[in-house]
């Protein structure tokens, strides 16, 4: 059995595990949102950063990249790695993955992804919605062991551009962060 992993955030530009194939496409019924607090990668407990999670959204799609892992030993290594990297994401889901917007049947079924849920009992770092200005200000200031939070946002913006996806939530935030940074000069 091969395993497929769907990335919609940092996994788009940095898988970090061995894979046999990378396919650009989307999942249905979700939207990408900067609602997850990060205290281990792009922020610290005293000042969390924000990373993306998925929010159920009727009629919407979320673009990203799916990675195929064929060998059992690669799967074990990838899962062990991802369980640490994505440890602030409290849920795993298995979804249908599409490559064509007109397709009614999925290109791949049972693609695994990580979600940071809004359930504060299992996800103490969840932050939820805020205005573009407030999220952008938090991103400008936050920095964690993986680097500045703004780099995560800009890398995501670039990675989405490279796969031909235009995500207004990400673009609006990136523009607001650039505006704040230009004011600081
Ligand atoms: C993902 O990339 O799929 C999960 C969120 C992240 O690690 O940025």
Backbone and ligand atoms as CSV (ligand in chain L), in Angstrom:
chain,resi,resn,atom,element,x,y,z
A,1,UNK,N,N,0.841,-1.214,0.000
A,1,UNK,CA,C,0.000,0.000,0.000
A,1,UNK,C,C,0.874,1.261,0.000
A,2,UNK,N,N,0.627,2.148,-0.937
A,2,UNK,CA,C,1.376,3.399,-0.914
A,2,UNK,C,C,0.658,4.402,-0.005
A,3,UNK,N,N,1.430,5.343,0.492
A,3,UNK,CA,C,0.831,6.393,1.312
A,3,UNK,C,C,0.959,7.727,0.580
A,4,UNK,N,N,-0.100,8.537,0.670
A,4,UNK,CA,C,-0.060,9.894,0.110
A,4,UNK,C,C,-0.249,10.901,1.236
A,5,UNK,N,N,0.557,11.959,1.210
A,5,UNK,CA,C,0.443,13.033,2.202
A,5,UNK,C,C,0.153,14.328,1.462
A,6,UNK,N,N,-0.862,15.056,1.928
A,6,UNK,CA,C,-1.200,16.350,1.314
A,6,UNK,C,C,-0.629,17.484,2.148
A,7,UNK,N,N,0.078,18.379,1.496
A,7,UNK,CA,C,0.623,19.568,2.154
A,7,UNK,C,C,-0.071,20.812,1.637
A,8,UNK,N,N,-0.479,21.680,2.555
A,8,UNK,CA,C,-1.139,22.936,2.162
A,8,UNK,C,C,-0.429,24.146,2.786
A,9,UNK,N,N,0.601,23.869,3.587
A,9,UNK,CA,C,1.384,24.948,4.212
A,9,UNK,C,C,2.839,24.744,3.875
A,10,UNK,N,N,3.672,24.652,4.917
A,10,UNK,CA,C,5.110,24.515,4.672
A,10,UNK,C,C,5.455,23.226,3.927
A,11,UNK,N,N,4.566,22.248,4.024
A,11,UNK,CA,C,4.851,20.994,3.294
A,11,UNK,C,C,4.845,21.201,1.784
A,12,UNK,N,N,4.272,22.294,1.304
A,12,UNK,CA,C,4.300,22.541,-0.150
A,12,UNK,C,C,5.735,22.821,-0.600
A,13,UNK,N,N,6.470,23.642,0.171
A,13,UNK,CA,C,7.816,24.002,-0.310
A,13,UNK,C,C,8.928,23.198,0.352
A,14,UNK,N,N,8.609,22.483,1.429
A,14,UNK,CA,C,9.662,21.669,2.070
A,14,UNK,C,C,9.026,20.413,2.648
A,15,UNK,N,N,9.173,19.309,1.909
A,15,UNK,CA,C,8.578,18.057,2.397
A,15,UNK,C,C,9.373,17.542,3.600
A,16,UNK,N,N,10.677,17.471,3.443
A,16,UNK,CA,C,11.507,17.017,4.557
A,16,UNK,C,C,11.580,15.507,4.708
A,17,UNK,N,N,10.943,14.763,3.827
A,17,UNK,CA,C,11.002,13.303,3.862
A,17,UNK,C,C,11.152,12.807,2.419
A,18,UNK,N,N,11.544,11.549,2.290
A,18,UNK,CA,C,11.727,10.999,0.953
A,18,UNK,C,C,10.373,10.637,0.335
A,19,UNK,N,N,10.165,11.079,-0.899
A,19,UNK,CA,C,8.919,10.735,-1.597
A,19,UNK,C,C,9.232,10.347,-3.036
A,20,UNK,N,N,8.293,9.637,-3.659
A,20,UNK,CA,C,8.523,9.135,-5.013
A,20,UNK,C,C,7.864,9.989,-6.091
A,21,UNK,N,N,6.872,10.761,-5.687
A,21,UNK,CA,C,6.154,11.575,-6.665
A,21,UNK,C,C,5.523,12.755,-5.943
A,22,UNK,N,N,5.475,13.884,-6.619
A,22,UNK,CA,C,4.785,15.065,-6.061
A,22,UNK,C,C,3.762,15.523,-7.087
A,23,UNK,N,N,2.527,15.654,-6.658
A,23,UNK,CA,C,1.449,16.036,-7.578
A,23,UNK,C,C,0.755,17.287,-7.040
A,24,UNK,N,N,0.629,18.298,-7.896
A,24,UNK,CA,C,-0.087,19.518,-7.504
A,24,UNK,C,C,-1.573,19.301,-7.709
A,25,UNK,N,N,-2.366,19.742,-6.751
A,25,UNK,CA,C,-3.813,19.583,-6.880
A,25,UNK,C,C,-4.518,20.196,-5.691
A,26,UNK,N,N,-5.750,19.767,-5.477
A,26,UNK,CA,C,-6.535,20.412,-4.408
A,26,UNK,C,C,-7.448,19.413,-3.724
A,27,UNK,N,N,-7.932,19.855,-2.550
A,27,UNK,CA,C,-8.949,19.083,-1.832
A,27,UNK,C,C,-10.209,19.953,-1.774
A,28,UNK,N,N,-11.334,19.302,-1.587
A,28,UNK,CA,C,-12.600,20.049,-1.593
A,28,UNK,C,C,-13.135,20.233,-0.180
A,29,UNK,N,N,-13.886,21.327,0.013
A,29,UNK,CA,C,-14.603,21.529,1.275
A,29,UNK,C,C,-13.786,22.130,2.396
A,30,UNK,N,N,-12.614,22.672,2.054
A,30,UNK,CA,C,-11.762,23.304,3.074
A,30,UNK,C,C,-11.189,24.610,2.548
A,31,UNK,N,N,-10.876,25.498,3.515
A,31,UNK,CA,C,-10.151,26.728,3.171
A,31,UNK,C,C,-8.925,26.835,4.079
A,32,UNK,N,N,-7.832,27.376,3.517
A,32,UNK,CA,C,-6.565,27.549,4.258
A,32,UNK,C,C,-6.637,28.850,5.078
A,33,UNK,N,N,-6.373,28.757,6.380
A,33,UNK,CA,C,-6.494,29.936,7.236
A,33,UNK,C,C,-5.313,30.027,8.216
A,34,UNK,N,N,-4.858,31.243,8.457
A,34,UNK,CA,C,-3.748,31.475,9.406
A,34,UNK,C,C,-4.293,31.548,10.833
A,35,UNK,N,N,-4.911,30.466,11.278
A,35,UNK,CA,C,-5.591,30.463,12.582
A,35,UNK,C,C,-4.853,29.645,13.644
A,36,UNK,N,N,-3.757,28.977,13.270
A,36,UNK,CA,C,-3.082,28.139,14.256
A,36,UNK,C,C,-1.912,28.888,14.890
A,37,UNK,N,N,-1.851,28.851,16.215
A,37,UNK,CA,C,-0.719,29.444,16.903
A,37,UNK,C,C,0.471,28.499,16.842
A,38,UNK,N,N,1.646,29.055,16.629
A,38,UNK,CA,C,2.860,28.230,16.580
A,38,UNK,C,C,3.820,28.682,17.668
A,39,UNK,N,N,4.086,27.782,18.614
A,39,UNK,CA,C,5.042,28.101,19.679
A,39,UNK,C,C,6.330,27.292,19.533
A,40,UNK,N,N,6.362,26.419,18.508
A,40,UNK,CA,C,7.548,25.560,18.353
A,40,UNK,C,C,8.308,25.788,17.048
A,41,UNK,N,N,7.697,26.439,16.057
A,41,UNK,CA,C,8.383,26.656,14.775
A,41,UNK,C,C,8.529,28.147,14.437
A,42,UNK,N,N,7.397,28.846,14.426
A,42,UNK,CA,C,7.412,30.242,13.958
A,42,UNK,C,C,7.042,31.238,15.049
A,43,UNK,N,N,7.158,30.785,16.276
A,43,UNK,CA,C,6.905,31.638,17.421
A,43,UNK,C,C,7.443,30.913,18.639
A,44,UNK,N,N,7.229,31.514,19.788
A,44,UNK,CA,C,7.650,30.901,21.055
A,44,UNK,C,C,6.455,30.972,22.015
A,45,UNK,N,N,6.450,30.205,23.095
A,45,UNK,CA,C,5.292,30.232,23.997
A,45,UNK,C,C,4.931,31.647,24.462
A,46,UNK,N,N,5.938,32.501,24.695
A,46,UNK,CA,C,5.670,33.862,25.170
A,46,UNK,C,C,5.094,34.747,24.060
A,47,UNK,N,N,5.388,34.398,22.812
A,47,UNK,CA,C,4.840,35.168,21.685
A,47,UNK,C,C,4.624,34.228,20.498
A,48,UNK,N,N,3.464,33.580,20.440
A,48,UNK,CA,C,3.216,32.622,19.358
A,48,UNK,C,C,3.171,33.298,17.985
A,49,UNK,N,N,3.609,32.552,16.993
A,49,UNK,CA,C,3.415,32.988,15.620
A,49,UNK,C,C,2.118,32.392,15.097
A,50,UNK,N,N,1.880,32.578,13.809
A,50,UNK,CA,C,0.684,31.979,13.195
A,50,UNK,C,C,1.090,31.170,11.977
A,51,UNK,N,N,0.522,29.961,11.897
A,51,UNK,CA,C,0.710,29.110,10.724
A,51,UNK,C,C,-0.668,28.702,10.212
A,52,UNK,N,N,-0.680,28.049,9.052
A,52,UNK,CA,C,-1.987,27.733,8.458
A,52,UNK,C,C,-2.554,26.419,8.990
A,53,UNK,N,N,-3.872,26.403,9.032
A,53,UNK,CA,C,-4.605,25.165,9.226
A,53,UNK,C,C,-5.746,25.161,8.212
A,54,UNK,N,N,-6.573,24.138,8.268
A,54,UNK,CA,C,-7.710,24.056,7.346
A,54,UNK,C,C,-8.997,24.220,8.128
A,55,UNK,N,N,-9.916,24.971,7.523
A,55,UNK,CA,C,-11.229,25.164,8.121
A,55,UNK,C,C,-12.265,24.609,7.141
A,56,UNK,N,N,-13.216,23.801,7.616
A,56,UNK,CA,C,-14.248,23.307,6.706
A,56,UNK,C,C,-14.967,24.485,6.051
A,57,UNK,N,N,-15.163,24.426,4.743
A,57,UNK,CA,C,-15.801,25.527,4.019
A,57,UNK,C,C,-16.548,24.950,2.817
A,58,UNK,N,N,-17.841,24.913,2.957
A,58,UNK,CA,C,-18.717,24.381,1.908
A,58,UNK,C,C,-18.440,25.051,0.553
A,59,UNK,N,N,-18.210,24.255,-0.469
A,59,UNK,CA,C,-18.058,24.783,-1.823
A,59,UNK,C,C,-16.673,25.328,-2.140
A,60,UNK,N,N,-15.765,25.343,-1.163
A,60,UNK,CA,C,-14.423,25.881,-1.433
A,60,UNK,C,C,-13.415,24.751,-1.685
A,61,UNK,N,N,-12.287,25.110,-2.258
A,61,UNK,CA,C,-11.214,24.136,-2.469
A,61,UNK,C,C,-9.915,24.710,-1.919
A,62,UNK,N,N,-8.981,23.826,-1.608
A,62,UNK,CA,C,-7.673,24.278,-1.115
A,62,UNK,C,C,-6.582,23.583,-1.924
A,63,UNK,N,N,-5.782,24.395,-2.606
A,63,UNK,CA,C,-4.687,23.869,-3.429
A,63,UNK,C,C,-3.452,23.561,-2.584
A,64,UNK,N,N,-2.701,22.579,-3.042
A,64,UNK,CA,C,-1.462,22.221,-2.359
A,64,UNK,C,C,-0.731,21.157,-3.156
A,65,UNK,N,N,0.044,20.346,-2.475
A,65,UNK,CA,C,0.811,19.291,-3.147
A,65,UNK,C,C,0.651,17.977,-2.396
A,66,UNK,N,N,0.467,16.905,-3.167
A,66,UNK,CA,C,0.374,15.570,-2.563
A,66,UNK,C,C,1.658,14.801,-2.869
A,67,UNK,N,N,2.172,14.130,-1.840
A,67,UNK,CA,C,3.426,13.378,-1.961
A,67,UNK,C,C,3.156,11.889,-1.831
A,68,UNK,N,N,3.699,11.139,-2.779
A,68,UNK,CA,C,3.541,9.684,-2.749
A,68,UNK,C,C,4.753,9.031,-2.087
A,69,UNK,N,N,4.485,8.203,-1.104
A,69,UNK,CA,C,5.562,7.448,-0.440
A,69,UNK,C,C,5.258,5.974,-0.684
A,70,UNK,N,N,6.114,5.318,-1.431
A,70,UNK,CA,C,5.793,3.958,-1.883
A,70,UNK,C,C,6.313,2.866,-0.962
A,71,UNK,N,N,7.525,3.068,-0.426
A,71,UNK,CA,C,8.153,1.977,0.343
A,71,UNK,C,C,7.770,2.045,1.810
A,72,UNK,N,N,7.556,0.873,2.389
A,72,UNK,CA,C,7.161,0.780,3.804
A,72,UNK,C,C,8.167,1.491,4.717
A,73,UNK,N,N,9.477,1.260,4.454
A,73,UNK,CA,C,10.478,1.878,5.349
A,73,UNK,C,C,10.484,3.415,5.214
A,74,UNK,N,N,10.250,3.916,3.992
A,74,UNK,CA,C,10.165,5.375,3.808
A,74,UNK,C,C,8.939,5.923,4.538
A,75,UNK,N,N,7.857,5.164,4.495
A,75,UNK,CA,C,6.612,5.587,5.154
A,75,UNK,C,C,6.829,5.716,6.661
A,76,UNK,N,N,7.500,4.719,7.238
A,76,UNK,CA,C,7.736,4.752,8.688
A,76,UNK,C,C,8.590,5.956,9.083
A,77,UNK,N,N,9.637,6.213,8.280
A,77,UNK,CA,C,10.528,7.352,8.581
A,77,UNK,C,C,9.755,8.670,8.416
A,78,UNK,N,N,8.982,8.767,7.324
A,78,UNK,CA,C,8.222,10.003,7.061
A,78,UNK,C,C,7.198,10.256,8.166
A,79,UNK,N,N,6.513,9.223,8.589
A,79,UNK,CA,C,5.493,9.393,9.633
A,79,UNK,C,C,6.120,9.807,10.959
A,80,UNK,N,N,7.248,9.174,11.304
A,80,UNK,CA,C,7.933,9.528,12.554
A,80,UNK,C,C,8.376,10.994,12.496
A,81,UNK,N,N,8.882,11.411,11.350
A,81,UNK,CA,C,9.330,12.798,11.159
A,81,UNK,C,C,8.151,13.773,11.258
A,82,UNK,N,N,7.057,13.432,10.557
A,82,UNK,CA,C,5.906,14.342,10.519
A,82,UNK,C,C,5.201,14.449,11.869
A,83,UNK,N,N,5.198,13.355,12.620
A,83,UNK,CA,C,4.549,13.394,13.939
A,83,UNK,C,C,5.240,14.404,14.856
A,84,UNK,N,N,6.547,14.600,14.661
A,84,UNK,CA,C,7.274,15.609,15.443
A,84,UNK,C,C,7.038,16.993,14.839
A,85,UNK,N,N,7.261,17.101,13.541
A,85,UNK,CA,C,7.131,18.414,12.888
A,85,UNK,C,C,5.720,18.991,13.016
A,86,UNK,N,N,4.725,18.141,12.859
A,86,UNK,CA,C,3.333,18.616,12.883
A,86,UNK,C,C,2.676,18.359,14.240
A,87,UNK,N,N,3.471,18.316,15.294
A,87,UNK,CA,C,2.912,17.901,16.599
A,87,UNK,C,C,1.896,18.896,17.170
A,88,UNK,N,N,1.913,20.129,16.678
A,88,UNK,CA,C,0.899,21.076,17.167
A,88,UNK,C,C,-0.391,20.994,16.336
A,89,UNK,N,N,-0.417,20.035,15.405
A,89,UNK,CA,C,-1.636,19.781,14.620
A,89,UNK,C,C,-2.268,18.515,15.214
A,90,UNK,N,N,-3.445,18.659,15.786
A,90,UNK,CA,C,-4.003,17.594,16.619
A,90,UNK,C,C,-4.837,16.556,15.876
A,91,UNK,N,N,-5.108,16.779,14.585
A,91,UNK,CA,C,-5.952,15.820,13.860
A,91,UNK,C,C,-5.311,15.382,12.547
A,92,UNK,N,N,-5.558,14.123,12.209
A,92,UNK,CA,C,-5.166,13.612,10.888
A,92,UNK,C,C,-6.462,13.275,10.148
A,93,UNK,N,N,-6.547,13.668,8.877
A,93,UNK,CA,C,-7.731,13.323,8.099
A,93,UNK,C,C,-7.279,12.645,6.817
A,94,UNK,N,N,-8.173,11.854,6.246
A,94,UNK,CA,C,-7.909,11.175,4.973
A,94,UNK,C,C,-8.963,11.648,3.985
A,95,UNK,N,N,-8.526,12.286,2.925
A,95,UNK,CA,C,-9.468,12.982,2.030
A,95,UNK,C,C,-9.223,12.604,0.569
A,96,UNK,N,N,-10.181,13.016,-0.272
A,96,UNK,CA,C,-10.021,12.870,-1.720
A,96,UNK,C,C,-9.200,14.043,-2.258
A,97,UNK,N,N,-8.378,13.740,-3.241
A,97,UNK,CA,C,-7.477,14.737,-3.827
A,97,UNK,C,C,-7.745,14.815,-5.328
A,98,UNK,N,N,-7.854,16.019,-5.845
A,98,UNK,CA,C,-8.202,16.239,-7.256
A,98,UNK,C,C,-7.094,17.030,-7.952
A,99,UNK,N,N,-6.972,16.808,-9.252
A,99,UNK,CA,C,-6.005,17.597,-10.021
A,99,UNK,C,C,-6.700,18.456,-11.081
A,100,UNK,N,N,-7.948,18.124,-11.384
A,100,UNK,CA,C,-8.692,18.857,-12.424
A,100,UNK,C,C,-9.934,19.478,-11.804
A,101,UNK,N,N,-10.133,20.769,-12.051
A,101,UNK,CA,C,-11.297,21.431,-11.435
A,101,UNK,C,C,-12.633,20.903,-11.956
A,102,UNK,N,N,-12.626,20.320,-13.148
A,102,UNK,CA,C,-13.883,19.816,-13.710
A,102,UNK,C,C,-14.137,18.349,-13.323
A,103,UNK,N,N,-13.179,17.712,-12.678
A,103,UNK,CA,C,-13.304,16.276,-12.369
A,103,UNK,C,C,-14.338,16.029,-11.269
A,104,UNK,N,N,-15.094,14.975,-11.426
A,104,UNK,CA,C,-16.061,14.614,-10.380
A,104,UNK,C,C,-15.537,13.434,-9.562
A,105,UNK,N,N,-14.583,12.691,-10.124
A,105,UNK,CA,C,-13.962,11.609,-9.342
A,105,UNK,C,C,-12.535,12.015,-8.968
A,106,UNK,N,N,-12.128,11.661,-7.750
A,106,UNK,CA,C,-10.795,12.106,-7.305
A,106,UNK,C,C,-9.651,11.451,-8.074
A,107,UNK,N,N,-8.522,12.151,-8.163
A,107,UNK,CA,C,-7.316,11.577,-8.768
A,107,UNK,C,C,-6.720,10.558,-7.790
A,108,UNK,N,N,-6.793,10.871,-6.495
A,108,UNK,CA,C,-6.273,9.976,-5.443
A,108,UNK,C,C,-7.243,10.041,-4.252
A,109,UNK,N,N,-7.551,8.881,-3.691
A,109,UNK,CA,C,-8.395,8.849,-2.486
A,109,UNK,C,C,-7.539,8.510,-1.268
A,110,UNK,N,N,-7.993,8.928,-0.094
A,110,UNK,CA,C,-7.303,8.568,1.149
A,110,UNK,C,C,-5.977,9.261,1.339
A,111,UNK,N,N,-5.897,10.526,0.907
A,111,UNK,CA,C,-4.667,11.301,1.081
A,111,UNK,C,C,-4.658,11.874,2.508
A,112,UNK,N,N,-3.561,11.646,3.212
A,112,UNK,CA,C,-3.497,12.043,4.619
A,112,UNK,C,C,-3.063,13.498,4.763
A,113,UNK,N,N,-3.698,14.213,5.686
A,113,UNK,CA,C,-3.271,15.578,5.977
A,113,UNK,C,C,-3.399,15.859,7.465
A,114,UNK,N,N,-2.701,16.888,7.892
A,114,UNK,CA,C,-2.740,17.312,9.299
A,114,UNK,C,C,-3.587,18.571,9.419
A,115,UNK,N,N,-4.429,18.575,10.456
A,115,UNK,CA,C,-5.268,19.748,10.731
A,115,UNK,C,C,-5.050,20.172,12.179
A,116,UNK,N,N,-5.006,21.482,12.388
A,116,UNK,CA,C,-5.018,22.021,13.753
A,116,UNK,C,C,-6.464,22.435,14.009
A,117,UNK,N,N,-7.138,21.689,14.854
A,117,UNK,CA,C,-8.576,21.907,15.043
A,117,UNK,C,C,-8.826,23.060,16.014
A,118,UNK,N,N,-10.050,23.615,15.978
A,118,UNK,CA,C,-10.376,24.709,16.915
A,118,UNK,C,C,-10.717,24.225,18.320
A,119,UNK,N,N,-10.582,22.922,18.577
A,119,UNK,CA,C,-10.929,22.354,19.877
A,119,UNK,C,C,-9.801,22.638,20.886
A,120,UNK,N,N,-10.039,23.557,21.784
A,120,UNK,CA,C,-9.000,23.986,22.734
A,120,UNK,C,C,-8.557,22.867,23.685
A,121,UNK,N,N,-9.388,21.811,23.781
A,121,UNK,CA,C,-9.012,20.698,24.671
A,121,UNK,C,C,-7.873,19.870,24.072
A,122,UNK,N,N,-7.875,19.740,22.743
A,122,UNK,CA,C,-6.828,18.948,22.089
A,122,UNK,C,C,-5.794,19.825,21.381
A,123,UNK,N,N,-6.121,21.118,21.243
A,123,UNK,CA,C,-5.216,22.024,20.540
A,123,UNK,C,C,-5.116,23.338,21.322
A,124,UNK,N,N,-4.243,23.354,22.300
A,124,UNK,CA,C,-4.163,24.530,23.179
A,124,UNK,C,C,-3.619,25.763,22.458
A,125,UNK,N,N,-2.976,25.557,21.320
A,125,UNK,CA,C,-2.360,26.686,20.621
A,125,UNK,C,C,-3.279,27.364,19.607
A,126,UNK,N,N,-4.503,26.833,19.429
A,126,UNK,CA,C,-5.395,27.408,18.415
A,126,UNK,C,C,-5.679,28.878,18.729
A,127,UNK,N,N,-5.596,29.734,17.711
A,127,UNK,CA,C,-5.848,31.164,17.903
A,127,UNK,C,C,-7.145,31.627,17.246
A,128,UNK,N,N,-7.450,31.079,16.075
A,128,UNK,CA,C,-8.706,31.432,15.419
A,128,UNK,C,C,-8.629,32.714,14.629
A,129,UNK,N,N,-9.821,33.178,14.188
A,129,UNK,CA,C,-9.864,34.346,13.307
A,129,UNK,C,C,-9.466,35.643,14.001
A,130,UNK,N,N,-8.987,36.566,13.211
A,130,UNK,CA,C,-8.711,37.941,13.651
A,130,UNK,C,C,-8.672,38.778,12.377
A,131,UNK,N,N,-8.586,40.080,12.518
A,131,UNK,CA,C,-8.548,40.930,11.322
A,131,UNK,C,C,-7.222,40.719,10.584
A,132,UNK,N,N,-7.210,41.074,9.312
A,132,UNK,CA,C,-5.979,40.979,8.509
A,132,UNK,C,C,-4.872,41.790,9.184
A,133,UNK,N,N,-5.228,42.980,9.682
A,133,UNK,CA,C,-4.236,43.852,10.325
A,133,UNK,C,C,-3.632,43.178,11.559
A,134,UNK,N,N,-4.489,42.594,12.400
A,134,UNK,CA,C,-3.997,41.975,13.636
A,134,UNK,C,C,-3.143,40.738,13.355
A,135,UNK,N,N,-3.611,39.916,12.405
A,135,UNK,CA,C,-2.816,38.713,12.073
A,135,UNK,C,C,-1.467,39.144,11.502
A,136,UNK,N,N,-1.498,40.145,10.622
A,136,UNK,CA,C,-0.249,40.608,9.993
A,136,UNK,C,C,0.718,41.169,11.035
A,137,UNK,N,N,0.214,41.931,12.003
A,137,UNK,CA,C,1.087,42.503,13.044
A,137,UNK,C,C,1.737,41.394,13.877
A,138,UNK,N,N,0.943,40.369,14.174
A,138,UNK,CA,C,1.489,39.237,14.942
A,138,UNK,C,C,2.584,38.534,14.132
A,139,UNK,N,N,2.319,38.351,12.831
A,139,UNK,CA,C,3.297,37.672,11.972
A,139,UNK,C,C,4.584,38.502,11.853
A,140,UNK,N,N,4.455,39.819,11.776
A,140,UNK,CA,C,5.634,40.692,11.673
A,140,UNK,C,C,6.539,40.513,12.892
A,141,UNK,N,N,5.895,40.374,14.068
A,141,UNK,CA,C,6.683,40.351,15.316
A,141,UNK,C,C,7.182,38.971,15.713
A,142,UNK,N,N,6.494,37.915,15.262
A,142,UNK,CA,C,6.811,36.574,15.771
A,142,UNK,C,C,8.041,35.971,15.085
A,143,UNK,N,N,8.766,35.220,15.887
A,143,UNK,CA,C,9.932,34.491,15.382
A,143,UNK,C,C,10.121,33.258,16.261
A,144,UNK,N,N,10.466,32.134,15.653
A,144,UNK,CA,C,10.640,30.901,16.423
A,144,UNK,C,C,11.870,30.148,15.959
A,145,UNK,N,N,12.065,28.919,16.454
A,145,UNK,CA,C,13.253,28.132,16.093
A,145,UNK,C,C,13.393,27.911,14.580
A,146,UNK,N,N,12.280,27.911,13.834
A,146,UNK,CA,C,12.371,27.698,12.381
A,146,UNK,C,C,12.587,28.994,11.622
A,147,UNK,N,N,12.583,30.134,12.348
A,147,UNK,CA,C,12.822,31.412,11.686
A,147,UNK,C,C,11.658,32.368,11.860
A,148,UNK,N,N,11.786,33.563,11.229
A,148,UNK,CA,C,10.741,34.575,11.353
A,148,UNK,C,C,9.419,34.084,10.763
A,149,UNK,N,N,8.335,34.454,11.438
A,149,UNK,CA,C,7.007,34.071,10.972
A,149,UNK,C,C,6.729,34.653,9.581
A,150,UNK,N,N,7.260,35.867,9.324
A,150,UNK,CA,C,7.008,36.503,8.027
A,150,UNK,C,C,7.611,35.675,6.879
A,151,UNK,N,N,8.741,34.985,7.146
A,151,UNK,CA,C,9.347,34.159,6.093
A,151,UNK,C,C,8.425,32.994,5.728
A,152,UNK,N,N,7.761,32.434,6.745
A,152,UNK,CA,C,6.785,31.359,6.494
A,152,UNK,C,C,5.680,31.866,5.559
A,153,UNK,N,N,5.161,33.058,5.861
A,153,UNK,CA,C,4.099,33.639,5.041
A,153,UNK,C,C,4.589,33.907,3.615
A,154,UNK,N,N,5.768,34.524,3.495
A,154,UNK,CA,C,6.280,34.854,2.156
A,154,UNK,C,C,6.626,33.584,1.362
A,155,UNK,N,N,7.157,32.575,2.061
A,155,UNK,CA,C,7.473,31.318,1.362
A,155,UNK,C,C,6.195,30.627,0.890
A,156,UNK,N,N,5.162,30.707,1.713
A,156,UNK,CA,C,3.883,30.122,1.310
A,156,UNK,C,C,3.309,30.869,0.108
A,157,UNK,N,N,3.370,32.194,0.159
A,157,UNK,CA,C,2.877,33.002,-0.966
A,157,UNK,C,C,3.600,32.601,-2.257
A,158,UNK,N,N,4.930,32.461,-2.163
A,158,UNK,CA,C,5.741,32.106,-3.339
A,158,UNK,C,C,5.425,30.687,-3.826
A,159,UNK,N,N,5.325,29.759,-2.867
A,159,UNK,CA,C,5.060,28.355,-3.234
A,159,UNK,C,C,3.690,28.226,-3.912
A,160,UNK,N,N,2.709,28.983,-3.431
A,160,UNK,CA,C,1.377,28.933,-4.044
A,160,UNK,C,C,1.418,29.546,-5.439
A,161,UNK,N,N,2.164,30.644,-5.577
A,161,UNK,CA,C,2.322,31.275,-6.890
A,161,UNK,C,C,2.943,30.268,-7.872
A,162,UNK,N,N,3.958,29.538,-7.376
A,162,UNK,CA,C,4.666,28.571,-8.249
A,162,UNK,C,C,3.766,27.429,-8.695
A,163,UNK,N,N,2.760,27.081,-7.891
A,163,UNK,CA,C,1.859,26.003,-8.330
A,163,UNK,C,C,0.598,26.572,-9.013
A,164,UNK,N,N,0.615,27.878,-9.240
A,164,UNK,CA,C,-0.477,28.494,-9.993
A,164,UNK,C,C,-1.732,28.736,-9.176
A,165,UNK,N,N,-1.576,28.828,-7.848
A,165,UNK,CA,C,-2.742,29.043,-6.994
A,165,UNK,C,C,-2.729,30.464,-6.450
A,166,UNK,N,N,-3.871,31.122,-6.552
A,166,UNK,CA,C,-3.973,32.465,-5.993
A,166,UNK,C,C,-4.944,32.414,-4.810
A,167,UNK,N,N,-4.399,32.551,-3.606
A,167,UNK,CA,C,-5.181,32.418,-2.372
A,167,UNK,C,C,-5.268,33.806,-1.732
A,168,UNK,N,N,-6.455,34.404,-1.780
A,168,UNK,CA,C,-6.605,35.799,-1.338
A,168,UNK,C,C,-6.250,36.018,0.127
A,169,UNK,N,N,-6.562,35.043,0.972
A,169,UNK,CA,C,-6.237,35.167,2.404
A,169,UNK,C,C,-4.714,35.325,2.573
A,170,UNK,N,N,-3.959,34.517,1.855
A,170,UNK,CA,C,-2.490,34.556,1.955
A,170,UNK,C,C,-1.951,35.843,1.317
A,171,UNK,N,N,-2.471,36.198,0.149
A,171,UNK,CA,C,-1.989,37.394,-0.562
A,171,UNK,C,C,-2.289,38.660,0.254
A,172,UNK,N,N,-3.511,38.746,0.806
A,172,UNK,CA,C,-3.877,39.929,1.606
A,172,UNK,C,C,-2.963,40.067,2.820
A,173,UNK,N,N,-2.683,38.942,3.471
A,173,UNK,CA,C,-1.808,38.985,4.647
A,173,UNK,C,C,-0.381,39.385,4.260
A,174,UNK,N,N,0.110,38.808,3.171
A,174,UNK,CA,C,1.481,39.119,2.727
A,174,UNK,C,C,1.582,40.600,2.365
A,175,UNK,N,N,0.561,41.138,1.698
A,175,UNK,CA,C,0.576,42.564,1.340
A,175,UNK,C,C,0.544,43.445,2.587
A,176,UNK,N,N,-0.262,43.038,3.567
A,176,UNK,CA,C,-0.356,43.820,4.810
A,176,UNK,C,C,0.975,43.771,5.578
A,177,UNK,N,N,1.610,42.601,5.605
A,177,UNK,CA,C,2.915,42.489,6.279
A,177,UNK,C,C,3.938,43.391,5.571
A,178,UNK,N,N,3.932,43.382,4.239
A,178,UNK,CA,C,4.871,44.254,3.494
A,178,UNK,C,C,4.594,45.739,3.798
A,179,UNK,N,N,3.294,46.072,3.905
A,179,UNK,CA,C,2.933,47.471,4.195
A,179,UNK,C,C,3.467,47.879,5.577
A,180,UNK,N,N,3.264,47.007,6.575
A,180,UNK,CA,C,3.737,47.311,7.934
A,180,UNK,C,C,5.268,47.440,7.933
A,181,UNK,N,N,5.946,46.530,7.242
A,181,UNK,CA,C,7.407,46.562,7.210
A,181,UNK,C,C,7.919,47.828,6.531
A,182,UNK,N,N,7.221,48.268,5.478
A,182,UNK,CA,C,7.681,49.469,4.770
A,182,UNK,C,C,7.488,50.709,5.653
A,183,UNK,N,N,6.466,50.684,6.533
A,183,UNK,CA,C,6.242,51.805,7.477
A,183,UNK,C,C,7.353,51.890,8.518
A,184,UNK,N,N,7.896,50.686,8.834
A,184,UNK,CA,C,8.923,50.637,9.885
A,184,UNK,C,C,10.275,51.168,9.417
A,185,UNK,N,N,10.412,51.324,8.084
A,185,UNK,CA,C,11.728,51.733,7.540
A,185,UNK,C,C,12.048,53.199,7.868
L,1,LIG,C1,C,0.989,21.509,5.928
L,1,LIG,O1,O,1.926,22.081,5.383
L,1,LIG,O2,O,0.279,20.723,5.288
L,1,LIG,C2,C,0.642,21.705,7.381
L,1,LIG,C3,C,0.887,23.062,7.886
L,1,LIG,C4,C,2.337,23.459,7.977
L,1,LIG,O3,O,3.161,22.666,8.470
L,1,LIG,O4,O,2.674,24.569,7.562
